[in-house]
């Protein structure tokens, strides 16, 4: 909260509270019919009322400044959020473009060590070209990830459904 706002609000409230005393004196003097005391009390009440109005104007100026600062801060936050979204979108577009380039370069095939051994065995035995592939050992099926690492095949999961 702005200093002007705080000072204005406190000053206005204080002067309004101080105005209560001359108003009480005015009412008492009116009841007694003392016009001189009534005029003096109204002078004090008018003075406090004027000060309260001045403090109110100061509080209004402070609140306008607070509102302007809040609007500027909100504008900066919006601009930062927009810039952040742009950067994220650019990163995402770069990543998508990288994935597209990676997808187009998948024409190469690598043969695993086990495949090289099988190929060598087949070449040595002269069975290349035939539909029969020589396999000395029964091997468990292997699954490959996108990066080319091997993942062992998982055992069949048993599913139990009860109603």
N, C-alpha and C positions, 0 to 999 in steps of 0.2 A: 504494500500500500504506500502511496506517495506521502511525503512529509506534509505537503500542503493539505492533502485530504485529511490526515489525522489532526493537524493543528486546527483546521477549519471546523471539523466535527466537534472536537473537544471545546473549542472556544465558543461555538454557537450554543452548545448544551450548557456550558457554564453560565453564559450571559442570560440564557432563558431561565435558569434556576435562580440567578441573582435578581432577576426581574420580579420574582414572586414576593420578595420582601417589600419593595415600594408599593406593589399592588395591594398587599395587606394593609399597609399604612394608609393608602388612599381610601380603601373601603372603611377603615376605622374612622378616618377624618370625615368622610362623607356622612357616616352615621351620626357623628357629633356635630356636623355642620361647619367644620373648620375649613374654609376655602383656601387659606394660605398653605396649610399643611397638604391639602389635596393637590395644589399646584406644584409644590416642591416634590411630592411623591411622584406625580406624573412626569416631572422633568427627569427624575432618576430612572423611572421606568422607560421613558423614551430613549434615554442614553443607552441603557442596557439593550433595548430592542435594536437600536442602530448598530451597536457593536455585534450583536448576534447576526444581523443581516450582512455585515462586512465579512464575518467569519464564514457564513453560508456561501457567499460568493467565492471566497478562497477555497472552500471545500469543493465547490463545483468545478473550479479551474483544475484542482488536483485530480478530481475524478475524470475530467476530460483527458488529462495527461496520462492517467492510468489506462484509460480506454485506448488511447493512441498507441501507447507502448504495447498493450496486449495485442492489438491488431498487427503491429509490426512483428511482434514475436510469432504470432500465428502465421503470418506471411512467410517468415524465414523458415519456420518448421515445415510448411507446405512445400516450399522450394527445395529444402533438404530431402524431404520424402520423395519428391518427383525425381531429383537427381539420383537418389539411391535406387529407385525403381528403374531408371534408365540404365544405370550401371549393371544391375542384376539382369536386365533384359539383354544387354550387350554380352555379358558373360554367358548367358544361356544360349544366345545365338552363336557365339564362338564355339561353345561346347557342341551344339547341334552340327555346326559346320565341320568341326573336327570329327564327329561321329560319321558324317557323310563321307568325308575323305577316307576315314578308316574302313568304311564299308566298301568303298570302291577299290581299295588295295588288298582285298582278300582273295586274290587270284593265286597266291602261293600256298602250297601245302607242305607241311613238315611231316616227316616220317619219324615215328618214335623209335627208340632203341630196339624195342621188341619187334617192331615192324621191319627194321633193318636186318635183324637176325633172321627172321622168317624169310625175307627176300634173299638173303645170302644163301640160306639153306635150299631154297627153291632153285636158285641159279646153279648151285653146286650139283643138285640132283638132276638138273636138266628138265625140270617140269614147267619151265616158263612157257607160256603159250597154251598150256592145257588148262582145263577147268578144275583140275585137282590141285589143292594146295597142301603141301606137306606140313603137318603140325606134330611136333614131337611131344609136346606137353599140352594138357588141357589147361587153359588159362581162364581166369575169371574175367568177365567183360569189364572194360574200363570206359569211363565217361570222361570227356574232356571239357574244360571250362573255356570261356572266350579267350582267356589269356594263354591257353595251351597247357595248363597244368592238368594232371590226371586226378580224377576223383574216383575212389573205389565205388563199385556198385553197391547200393544199399540192399540189405536183405528185405525180402517181401514183408511188408507190415501186415500184421493181422488186424482185421477190422471186426469189431464186435458191436452189433447193433441190438439193442434191447428196447422193447416197447412196453 
